[in-house]
């Protein structure tokens, strides 16, 4: 039996993910991070997710406590869990529609507060589960069910936003950058404050099928469009051009919300 199987709730198998979906890749990267950190059981970890395909990663598939909450409300629920028991490692896993679309305001203020949460945003650049509508991260000119003539809205650079709000750790990778993604999760688990990892993933049902390409070809396309933040002068301009800026946007060690709260309580 593979050692990573200990993190999976076996009764939930097989997963509900579409064939070729990147959610399984992301889940394995996280499991490898736990394993390399020496985390044998997830008794001290609580997962929180909203509504959407990525929200199914922790619930019901991971053998740990999890809260599957309302659309867009994963971060405030996770904040409540962390404040009620600061000893817990609270991890939010949800999609771009849930976290920056429906729940964008919550993401902004959690980053501003440097709240002690690890947020993994799976960005498939569309509202995948609800019909393939345009999302705040859909690239320019891409056709969706709600933009049949092509998207005319410039997409968010969510990492740039969260970085400027002062989060302690901000990074973006694609599912093709598997080892870098895994190592980012390991590093984020060692840090305090707000940690945000965006993972660009293929949506086989709503994007790859519309483009007429396979999941493997879609991953290769994501890799071709990726440019390192170390070589970029203006990340926003790269997003406008349709490129994917990958790398570490921020790696700080500023006092977290929990630390500031404890200081007040103990004074």
Steps between C-alpha positions, in 0.01 A plus 500: 500500500633845408598696815303809392175302512492561876383856435201392289150422621472170316121487513494809276686326217487516206509878486230703330757689290478497123759281322813709451407761762793659682341465843654157552846636416458780754375259765803274451739797521343595833520143628867480405558828685338355812705183467829688455414717800459186710127561553377143542139583589289808436348516848615859546390619155162644403409554135244756389355530151216679327305390193659380177707219352813578704296513819453124462871438557480505881134410532441210478836363383747589779495305826486806725252743650353725234227758454327527163338840532303752293619630164766765554506467878789259554744762630277659768401152623868399509578822689242404762652152537850644542391760756309241702802266512828662389686170547334356188653517153211640294521447124258647248472323164259640243477630147545837334125558470451430868801690640553800273158516333226437755733535799745763379429746780579236764829416328599866500444551871656172610816594311491853641471362854775245436262240642662168587360293213644302213284561192543287189301644210450260211460725199346326199416845360126432483194412706538130423235327711216743433507500121822655369426869556766771482687557828721786626806301387382404150760620245412765246320382182420154640153376409278375782129431536449862609757651262423319173683769302802504728577649844556877490587540870863516611553218752618539857860436593394365838857445620591861425195615696573282804869595493422874511268440796793371703453122515801317638525251215365519144581264213352378173571179309325286242426131549795443265734653760433208731821499706497877545137482611579228752800692634290817530247314714781365721643851542158652566429246774811626681388863490260714702245751384310499171644262240351487152584250227324524165507192279404537133323181397332364190122458487442210265120539490468875441831618352697213343189362328411844361856539369493149354812382685575230756585560865866418431511749213337759726768454766768542233328820386500633857873428523570675168313809614680512836761769562709535814428799719877546526505597131192722505500876548122540497302188608169665417609564141590132461151404617349736240713330232361162603811372674515331841744654745632225727727510801513649847347846519570554873676323785482713815499432872283779639304449825174318439150583615507229769828635640362853522184369663695300759712802581187701585345216699814447709557869572 
